[in-house]
Amino acid sequence: MILQPSPSKVLRSLLTRCLFMTCGLALLSSCATTNSRPDLVWTEDGHQRGKASWYDDHGERTANGEIYNMYAMTAAHPSLALNSVVEVTNLRNGKKIKVRVNDRLPPIHENRVIDLSQAAFRQLAYLGSGLIDVELRVIKYGNNQYEKINRAAPNGKMYLASPDKKTKSS
């Protein structure tokens, strides 16, 4: 006597397989459409295109532990390793600058690939320009290391301490 599964078990098994296949296809198709995450799209020759803006969180702590300085040549990027050096080119006027990625840009803005410090943006365009079209090229990949902060700095100021040198306490 051969035991046959009940029709309800067969149907349930088929529905489960269809559900998993549908979920798998949806996941694969969402991975294939990278337009929603321009920070993940790089050309074959290592460039990235998108929009750039500037931000002003002067005095706030950045993702790598530094205190943000709007007068420094720094930037926020959603996915590049911290401390990477990037060449940013304004596609409208051809001006180029080099910035160090020390902060994170949440990937919530459509086509935004980088937020520049005020000083960096000012070298590419007028601050009132809003978003500008840029191309990024990585000059040097970062080490993703966080800066050590000397919390016992004089006069209540925060200073960056070199990772390889010990700070003296007085």
C-alpha positions in Angstrom: 0.0 0.0 0.0 1.4 3.4 -1.1 0.7 6.3 1.1 -0.4 9.5 -0.7 -0.2 12.9 0.9 -3.6 14.6 1.4 -4.6 17.2 -1.1 -4.5 19.9 1.5 -0.8 19.1 2.3 0.1 19.2 -1.4 -1.6 22.5 -1.9 0.0 24.0 1.3 3.4 22.8 0.0 2.9 24.3 -3.4 1.7 27.6 -1.9 4.7 27.7 0.4 7.1 27.1 -2.5 5.4 29.8 -4.6 5.6 32.3 -1.7 9.4 31.7 -1.2 10.0 32.0 -4.9 8.0 35.2 -5.1 9.9 36.7 -2.1 13.2 35.6 -3.6 12.4 37.2 -7.0 11.3 40.4 -5.2 14.5 40.5 -3.3 16.6 40.0 -6.4 14.8 42.6 -8.3 15.2 45.2 -5.5 18.9 44.5 -5.5 19.1 45.0 -9.3 17.5 48.5 -9.1 20.2 50.6 -7.7 18.6 53.9 -8.7 17.2 54.4 -5.2 20.8 54.2 -3.8 23.1 56.2 -6.1 25.9 56.0 -3.5 26.2 52.3 -4.5 26.4 52.9 -8.2 30.0 53.2 -9.6 31.1 53.2 -13.2 33.6 50.7 -14.6 36.4 53.3 -14.4 35.7 54.0 -10.7 33.6 57.1 -10.8 30.3 58.0 -9.2 27.8 60.6 -10.4 25.0 62.3 -8.5 24.1 65.4 -6.6 26.2 67.2 -4.0 25.1 69.6 -1.3 26.7 71.2 1.7 25.9 70.9 5.4 26.5 72.9 8.5 26.8 71.0 11.7 29.7 73.0 12.9 31.0 71.8 16.3 29.1 68.5 16.2 30.8 65.1 16.3 31.2 63.4 13.0 31.0 59.7 12.3 34.7 59.1 12.7 34.8 61.0 16.1 36.1 64.3 14.9 34.5 67.6 15.7 33.0 68.9 12.4 34.7 72.0 11.1 32.8 73.7 8.3 36.1 75.4 7.2 37.9 72.0 6.6 37.9 70.1 3.3 35.7 67.2 4.5 32.6 65.4 3.4 29.9 63.0 4.3 29.2 59.9 2.1 26.7 57.1 2.7 29.0 54.2 2.1 32.6 55.0 1.4 35.1 54.0 4.1 35.8 56.8 6.6 39.0 58.7 6.0 38.8 58.1 2.2 40.1 60.9 0.0 37.8 61.7 -2.9 38.1 64.1 -5.8 34.9 65.9 -6.5 34.3 67.5 -9.8 31.5 70.0 -10.5 30.1 68.8 -13.8 28.8 72.2 -14.8 32.0 74.3 -14.5 34.7 71.7 -14.3 36.1 72.8 -10.9 37.7 70.0 -8.8 38.5 69.6 -5.2 39.8 66.9 -2.9 38.0 66.1 0.4 38.3 63.5 3.1 35.3 61.5 4.1 34.8 61.9 7.9 31.1 61.7 8.2 28.0 59.7 7.1 25.3 60.9 4.8 22.1 59.0 5.4 21.0 57.5 2.0 17.6 59.2 2.1 17.9 61.9 -0.6 17.4 60.9 -4.2 20.6 61.1 -6.3 22.6 62.6 -3.4 26.0 61.0 -3.3 27.9 63.4 -1.1 27.5 66.3 1.4 30.4 68.7 1.4 31.6 71.0 4.1 30.8 74.6 3.5 34.4 75.4 2.6 34.6 72.5 0.1 31.3 73.4 -1.5 32.2 77.0 -1.8 35.3 76.1 -4.0 33.0 74.3 -6.4 29.9 76.6 -6.6 28.1 79.4 -4.9 26.5 78.3 -1.6 23.1 79.4 -2.8 23.3 76.9 -5.7 21.6 74.2 -3.7 22.3 70.8 -5.3 25.0 70.6 -7.9 25.8 67.7 -10.3 29.1 66.1 -9.4 31.4 63.2 -10.2 33.4 61.5 -7.5 36.7 59.6 -7.9 38.3 57.9 -5.0 42.0 59.0 -4.6 42.7 56.9 -1.5 40.5 54.4 0.3 40.1 55.1 4.0 40.9 52.9 6.9 37.5 53.3 8.7 39.4 54.2 11.9 37.9 56.5 14.5 39.8 59.4 15.9 40.9 59.3 19.5 39.7 62.3 21.4 41.8 64.0 24.2 39.0 64.8 26.6 41.4 66.5 29.1 42.2 69.3 26.7 42.9 72.7 28.2 40.3 75.5 28.3 37.5 73.0 27.7 38.5 72.7 24.0 38.5 69.4 22.2 41.6 68.4 20.3 42.3 65.5 18.0 45.0 63.2 19.3 47.3 61.4 16.9 46.5 57.6 17.1 50.2 56.7 17.2 51.2 59.2 19.9 50.3 59.2 23.6 48.9 62.4 25.0 50.5 63.9 28.0 48.3 64.7 31.0 49.2 67.6 33.2 
